[in-house]
Amino acid sequence: MKNPIIISPQEQIKEKYHSIRNRSAEICQPLEIEDYVVQPIVDVSPPKWHLGHTTWFFETFILIPNFPDYKVFDSQYNFVFNSYYETIGSRVIRTDRGNLSRPSVADIYRYLEYVDKNMDYFLSNYNLSEDLKKLFELGLNHEQQHQELLLTDIKYILGHNPLFPAYDENFPSEKPEQESLEMINFPEGIYEIGFEGDGFCFDNELNRHKVYLNSFEISNRLVTNAEYLEFMNDNGYKDFRHWHAEGWDWVKENNAKSPLYWHFIDGKWMYYTLNGLKEINPDDAVCHINFFEASAFASWKGLRLPTEAEWEVASEKFDWGKRWEWTGSAYLPYPGFAKEAGAVGEYNGKFMVNQMVLRGSSVATPIGHSRKTYRNFFQTKLQWQFTGMRLAK
């Protein structure tokens, strides 16, 4: 019998690094070279920018301050790939990312190779302090966030191409919502929410704290395409009574009639998927709706969206993970929240205004990057993420 191979903690760190980093390139593998540069709207970044930005994170926060004699790949890249870190310096404004024909895609992949090679050497020859381990883990989770954004942005880029090209015809199809709709009851009382344990979490999941909840009910499954079609066919987009004032303005300004990627063609509702344009499956969970649409649908049903506390408390009683689920909660700090010093402190705290919380995860979320305490957040008008909803009362 052979002796088992023992992998050191440092080797495990290296393996995790390369596994996550390689996944970003795998997501881009089906793309044509022209797809890497497109930026249709401000919220969508070109795929090559995502690759450069996640690489910049490790170069800027790990290698430059901690690896003696490290030589920066290109001094201009800090300006190109800094996203929103004021502490780090000036940057290309977000709307101009699609104007960056240079650096080329080939340049970006050379940048990835260079930084990964130096990170490999660094991880092989230097022990990480506890603080550096935390920063390294943040970098890996940051990369996984961008892997989800990669899929989301690629779908927007290809889904707004008049030819509706498929990203990957073999992209896994999801299971429909097969359960009959039932409401799960929870008694009033004091509950605890927020992250606990020794694993990774983002700072906005802290601190764990008590909340008082009135008795409530929450649906056991997500709202389906068929149910949302009923709302549309009942003039849901024409009845102001169900909409927030700002939401009604959004409907009129955009002539909104359906979720994003829905197209009425030859008497049928079609839906652009990562597999290409398909007829909608009535039993699939509705996707790509914004907060305004989710709230209007809930109002039309005589119900509401759950609060994020209700969602977290109830999450062990239902399946989640197909859609980022809109809640009725504004994105605000938990009691005792404190921003980290330096650039890392800009990660979440400064966005805690004018956004709503989403819970769960989606079909685009990387494996191992979801937990019931995860607090995603977006502006009320945005549809491009894989967003859906469940109902409460």
Rosetta blueprint (number, residue, H / E / L):
1 M L
2 K L
3 N L
4 P L
5 I L
6 I L
7 I L
8 S L
9 P H
10 Q H
11 E H
12 Q H
13 I H
14 K H
15 E H
16 K H
17 Y H
18 H H
19 S H
20 I H
21 R H
22 N H
23 R H
24 S H
25 A H
26 E H
27 I H
28 C H
29 Q L
30 P L
31 L L
32 E L
33 I H
34 E H
35 D H
36 Y H
37 V L
38 V L
39 Q L
40 P L
41 I L
42 V L
43 D L
44 V L
45 S L
46 P L
47 P H
48 K H
49 W H
50 H H
51 L H
52 G H
53 H H
54 T H
55 T H
56 W H
57 F H
58 F H
59 E H
60 T H
61 F H
62 I H
63 L H
64 I H
65 P H
66 N H
67 F L
68 P L
69 D L
70 Y L
71 K L
72 V L
73 F L
74 D L
75 S L
76 Q L
77 Y H
78 N H
79 F H
80 V H
81 F H
82 N L
83 S L
84 Y L
85 Y L
86 E H
87 T H
88 I H
89 G L
90 S L
91 R L
92 V L
93 I L
94 R H
95 T H
96 D H
97 R H
98 G H
99 N H
100 L L
101 S L
102 R L
103 P L
104 S L
105 V H
106 A H
107 D H
108 I H
109 Y H
110 R H
111 Y H
112 L H
113 E H
114 Y H
115 V H
116 D H
117 K H
118 N H
119 M H
120 D H
121 Y H
122 F H
123 L H
124 S H
125 N H
126 Y L
127 N L
128 L L
129 S L
130 E H
131 D H
132 L H
133 K H
134 K H
135 L H
136 F H
137 E H
138 L H
139 G H
140 L H
141 N H
142 H H
143 E H
144 Q H
145 Q H
146 H H
147 Q H
148 E H
149 L H
150 L H
151 L H
152 T H
153 D H
154 I H
155 K H
156 Y H
157 I H
158 L H
159 G H
160 H L
161 N L
162 P L
163 L L
164 F L
165 P L
166 A L
167 Y L
168 D L
169 E L
170 N L
171 F L
172 P L
173 S L
174 E L
175 K L
176 P L
177 E L
178 Q L
179 E L
180 S L
181 L L
182 E L
183 M E
184 I E
185 N E
186 F E
187 P L
188 E L
189 G E
190 I E
191 Y E
192 E E
193 I E
194 G L
195 F L
196 E L
197 G L
198 D L
199 G L
200 F L
201 C L
202 F L
203 D H
204 N H
205 E H
206 L L
207 N L
208 R L
209 H E
210 K E
211 V E
212 Y E
213 L E
214 N L
215 S L
216 F E
217 E E
218 I E
219 S E
220 N L
221 R L
222 L L
223 V L
224 T E
225 N H
226 A H
227 E H
228 Y H
229 L H
230 E H
231 F H
232 M H
233 N H
234 D L
235 N L
236 G L
237 Y L
238 K L
239 D L
240 F H
241 R H
242 H H
243 W L
244 H L
245 A H
246 E H
247 G H
248 W H
249 D H
250 W H
251 V H
252 K H
253 E H
254 N H
255 N L
256 A L
257 K L
258 S L
259 P L
260 L L
261 Y L
262 W E
263 H E
264 F E
265 I E
266 D L
267 G L
268 K E
269 W E
270 M E
271 Y E
272 Y E
273 T E
274 L L
275 N L
276 G E
277 L E
278 K E
279 E E
280 I L
281 N L
282 P L
283 D L
284 D L
285 A E
286 V L
287 C L
288 H L
289 I L
290 N L
291 F H
292 F H
293 E H
294 A H
295 S H
296 A H
297 F H
298 A H
299 S H
300 W H
301 K L
302 G L
303 L L
304 R E
305 L L
306 P L
307 T L
308 E H
309 A H
310 E H
311 W H
312 E H
313 V H
314 A H
315 S H
316 E H
317 K H
318 F L
319 D L
320 W L
321 G L
322 K L
323 R L
324 W E
325 E E
326 W E
327 T E
328 G E
329 S E
330 A E
331 Y L
332 L L
333 P L
334 Y L
335 P L
336 G L
337 F L
338 A L
339 K L
340 E L
341 A L
342 G L
343 A H
344 V H
345 G H
346 E H
347 Y L
348 N L
349 G H
350 K H
351 F H
352 M L
353 V L
354 N L
355 Q L
356 M E
357 V E
358 L E
359 R E
360 G E
361 S L
362 S L
363 V L
364 A L
365 T L
366 P L
367 I L
368 G L
369 H L
370 S L
371 R L
372 K L
373 T L
374 Y L
375 R L
376 N E
377 F E
378 F E
379 Q L
380 T L
381 K L
382 L L
383 Q L
384 W L
385 Q L
386 F L
387 T E
388 G E
389 M L
390 R L
391 L L
392 A E
393 K L
